[in-house]
Amino acid sequence: MPHNTTGRGRPRLESTDERIIQAALELLRSKGPSAVSIDSVAARSGVARTTIYRRYRSRDELMHATMEHLVDPAALAPDLPVREKLRWVLDRISDILENRVGPGGVAAVIADSDPEFTSALRARLATRLATLTDMVNLDITAGRLRPHIDADTLLGLLIGAYLAESLRFGLPRPGWTDRTLDLLAPGVVAH
């Protein structure tokens, strides 16, 4: 059975660590950062409060560890035609907002109900979005996107389109990505 050792007491089981973080992520995604507490994570994970406190001295430490799992480093975009690369970016945005941060986390950021969470998430997103911005800038330099395009504005439009669709319909409707690209691509792709 895999485990980590801490130098004292029994070894830590990775499965226990995973259950704690998974429970915290589920609470964050569904209800926002205010729902994440040692007690709520214990109840959701089935891990004793004392066990959680052995790993995380406070809710802040638990939240910090949880945040490490929200946004992974951005992979480089595959070598695709621009329209398909825009689809790839929309898929990354969907993954971040739907599967990683979740509606509870997105709502907390929009409402700024937990400024510390908002700042921490924005800092983590900045690195991920910087990679996407660099990718857009490379396509501008290569002449695949129009030269007047601002990479941050383009990413903002894609994020905003996803959020608007989610606000209106819960999740993007079937075919939404294609319809979005049909509207956006003619304005940004170089001819």
N, C-alpha and C positions, 0 to 999 in steps of 0.2 A: 504494500500500500504506500503510495507516494506521501512524503511528509517533509516538512521543514523543521529544522531544529533551532531552538532559541537559546540553547546553552543551559537551560534549567527546566525542571519539570518534564512533563511528557512532551513528545514531539508534536508539532502542529500538523494536522491533517490538511492537505490541500483541498480535499472535498469540503471540509468545514469552511475554509476561507472562501471557496467558490460559492457555497450556499449563502454566506453572509453578504458577499458582494452582489450576488444575483438578486437576493431579496431587496437590498438597498436600491439596485437599479430598477427593479420592477416598481417599487414604491415611487421613486423619482419620476419614472416615465409616465406612470398613470396618474399620480396625484401631486407631483411637484416636490421641490426640496423640503418644504415644511412638513411633509409626511414622513421624512426619513429621520428616525430617532432610534436610539439603542433598543427601546422597548418595542417599537413597531417592526424593526428588523428581526428581533428575537422571535416575535410572534409569527412573522411571515416565514422565517427560515427554519424555525424549529430548533435553533441553536440557543443555548442558555445565555442569559445576559452576562453572566460571569465570564463565559467563554469569549463573548464579543469584547468585553472590557479588557481581557487579557491581550487582545490583538489591537484594540483601538481604545486609547484612554478617554476619548471624548467623542461626541457627535462630530466635531470638526475634523478629527482624524479619520473617522469613518467616511465623512463626505469627501475628504481629500482623496482617499483610496478609491472611492466610488467614481470620482471625476476622472481618474486615470483610465477608466474603462469606457468613457463616453465617446471620445473622439480619438480614433486611431490615426496614425500618420497617413497622409494621402499617398496613394500609389500613383505612380506616373501614368498618365493617360496612354492608352495603347495608340499605336499609329493608325489613325482612322481618318476618313474624310470628315470635314468640319461638322456637317450635320450629325453624323454618328458620334463625334466627340462631344457635341452639345448634349446629345442623348445620354452619353456616359456621365457628363457633369450633372444632369438632372437626376440620374440614378444615384449618384453620390449624395446629392442634396437630400433626396428622398430617404436614403439610408440614415443619414445623420439625424434628420428631423423626425422621422417616423420610428425608426428602430433603435436609435441610440439615445437621443435626448427625450423623445416621446412627447405626447401632448402636454403632460404635466410640466415637464421641463421647459418646453416652448412657451407655455402660458406664463410660467414664472419669469422668464426672461422678458417677454412682452410687457408684463405688468410691473416688472422690476420689484417683485414682492420679496425677493431675497437678494439684495444688492451684492453680497459676497459671492453667492452662487452665480449671479449674472456676470460679474467680473471674471470669475474663474473660468466659466464656460466660454466667454468671449476670448479670453487669452488662449484657450486650447483651440478654439475654432480659427483664430487668427493664423496659426501655423498651417492648418489644413487648407484654409482658403487662400493663403499666400501661394501655396503650390498650384492651386487651380488658377489663380491670377497670373502666375508665371506662365502657365500653359497657354492661357489666352493671349498673353503678350507675345509669346513665341509664334503663335499663329498669325498675329497682326504683322510682326516683323517679316514672316515668311510670305506675306501677301495672301494668306488664306482667309483672313478676316479683313474687313474694311479698315483703312488706316485711322479713321476718326473714332473708332470704338474705344471706349474706356473700359478696361477689364473689370474694375470693381463695379461699375454700373451694370455691365452685362451679368455678372454674378448676382448682383442685387435683384435684377429683373427675374432671373431664374428662381432665386429663393422666394421672392415675392409672389411669383406665379404659383409656385408650389403651395405656399402658405394660403393664398387666396382660394385655391381649389380645395384645400383641406378644410378651411373655415366654412366654405359653402356646402361641401358634400361629405365631410368626414374624412374621406381619403380621395385621392385623385380617381376620377372615373376611368373606365376602360377607354383607351384611345387618347387620353388627355395629353400624353407626351407627344404623340404625333401631331395633334392639333396645335400644341404650343410651338413645336418646331416649325410647322407650316407657317405660322404667323411671324415667328422670330427670324428664322433663317434668311429670308429674302432681304431683311434689313441689315444683317451683319456679315453675311458671307460675301467675300469679294467675287466679282464676276470676271 
